[in-house]
Amino acid sequence: MKLLLIAALILLSISILLLSTGILLRRKGGFPNTHVGGQKALRDKGISCHTSQHREELERRKLSDRVHEL
Protein backbone atom coordinates (compact mmCIF):
# COMPACT_ATOMS: atom_id res chain seq x y z
CA MET A 1 0.00 0.00 0.00
CA LYS A 2 2.83 2.37 0.87
CA LEU A 3 4.58 1.58 -2.42
CA LEU A 4 1.40 2.30 -4.37
CA LEU A 5 1.02 5.68 -2.68
CA ILE A 6 4.63 6.63 -3.42
CA ALA A 7 4.26 5.56 -7.06
CA ALA A 8 1.07 7.60 -7.41
CA LEU A 9 2.73 10.69 -5.94
CA ILE A 10 5.70 10.31 -8.28
CA LEU A 11 3.43 9.96 -11.32
CA LEU A 12 1.37 12.93 -10.22
CA SER A 13 4.41 15.15 -9.73
CA ILE A 14 5.86 14.14 -13.12
CA SER A 15 2.58 14.90 -14.88
CA ILE A 16 2.26 18.32 -13.19
CA LEU A 17 5.83 19.14 -14.16
CA LEU A 18 5.25 18.16 -17.79
CA LEU A 19 1.98 20.07 -18.01
CA SER A 20 3.55 23.22 -16.57
CA THR A 21 6.60 23.31 -18.87
CA GLY A 22 4.68 25.16 -21.58
CA ILE A 23 3.67 27.85 -19.15
CA LEU A 24 7.06 28.14 -17.50
CA LEU A 25 9.27 28.08 -20.59
CA ARG A 26 7.31 30.29 -22.98
CA ARG A 27 8.28 33.93 -23.15
CA LYS A 28 4.70 35.12 -22.56
CA GLY A 29 3.68 31.97 -20.77
CA GLY A 30 0.32 31.85 -19.09
CA PHE A 31 -2.97 30.11 -19.13
CA PRO A 32 -4.95 30.40 -22.35
CA ASN A 33 -7.93 32.73 -22.35
CA THR A 34 -10.93 30.42 -22.61
CA HIS A 35 -13.45 33.15 -21.83
CA VAL A 36 -16.11 33.57 -24.52
CA GLY A 37 -15.28 37.25 -24.89
CA GLY A 38 -11.61 36.40 -25.46
CA GLN A 39 -12.29 34.51 -28.68
CA LYS A 40 -11.96 36.68 -31.79
CA ALA A 41 -14.32 34.59 -33.93
CA LEU A 42 -17.10 34.87 -31.35
CA ARG A 43 -16.55 38.62 -30.88
CA ASP A 44 -16.84 39.11 -34.65
CA LYS A 45 -20.24 37.40 -34.51
CA GLY A 46 -21.32 39.61 -31.60
CA ILE A 47 -21.42 36.74 -29.12
CA SER A 48 -20.35 37.42 -25.56
CA CYS A 49 -20.79 35.69 -22.22
CA HIS A 50 -23.79 36.06 -19.97
CA THR A 51 -21.89 38.06 -17.36
CA SER A 52 -20.77 40.67 -19.89
CA GLN A 53 -24.23 40.93 -21.44
CA HIS A 54 -25.81 41.34 -18.00
CA ARG A 55 -23.35 44.07 -17.03
CA GLU A 56 -23.97 45.94 -20.29
CA GLU A 57 -27.73 45.69 -19.78
CA LEU A 58 -27.45 47.09 -16.25
CA GLU A 59 -25.40 50.02 -17.53
CA ARG A 60 -27.94 50.79 -20.26
CA ARG A 61 -31.03 50.91 -18.07
CA LYS A 62 -32.26 54.20 -16.72
CA LEU A 63 -31.90 55.12 -13.09
CA SER A 64 -35.68 55.21 -12.64
CA ASP A 65 -35.98 51.60 -13.90
CA ARG A 66 -33.35 50.46 -11.44
CA VAL A 67 -35.02 52.26 -8.52
CA HIS A 68 -38.37 50.56 -9.24
CA GLU A 69 -36.70 47.14 -8.93
CA LEU A 70 -35.79 47.83 -5.31
N, C-alpha and C positions, 0 to 999 in steps of 0.2 A: 504494500500500500504506500509506503514511504517512497519507494522507487518510482511508482506511478506519479505521485505528486511532484516529485523533482523533475521527472521527464516532461510533465505537462507545463511546469513553470519555465523550463528551458525552451520548449517549443513556443510558448506564448511570448517570451522575451525576444526570441529570434524573429517571430512574425511581426511584432511591434517595431523592431529595429528596421526590418526590411520595408515595412509600409511607410515609415517616417523618413527614409532616405531621400525620397523625392522632395519632400518639404524642406529638409535640412540642407540639401546640397544645391538646390536651385538658387539662382541669384535673387529672384523675387519669389521665393518659396512661400507658400501659404496654402490654406485650404481653398478649394475651388468655390466660386460663388454659385450656389445652386438655387438661389432665390429666384423666383419667377421674374421679378423686375430686373434681374441682372443678365437675363438672356436677350441678346440683341434681336433675334428672330421674333420673339414674343413681343418685345417693345414695338417693333415695326408694325405688328398687327394690332397694337393698341391693347394688348392683354397685360394686366398687372395682377398682383396678388390681392386677396381680400382685404388685408390690413391697409394697404396703400389706398385702395378704392374707398374704404370706409373713412380714412383720414381725410381724403380729398372731399368726400361728401360732407363731412362735418365742417370743413372750412368754407364750403360753398353756401351752406344754409345761413339764413338770416338770423340775427340775434333774437328777434321776436319768436321765431320757430323754435329755437333752442330753449327759450324761457318757458314756453308752453309745455315742453316735455317734462319739466321739473314738477 
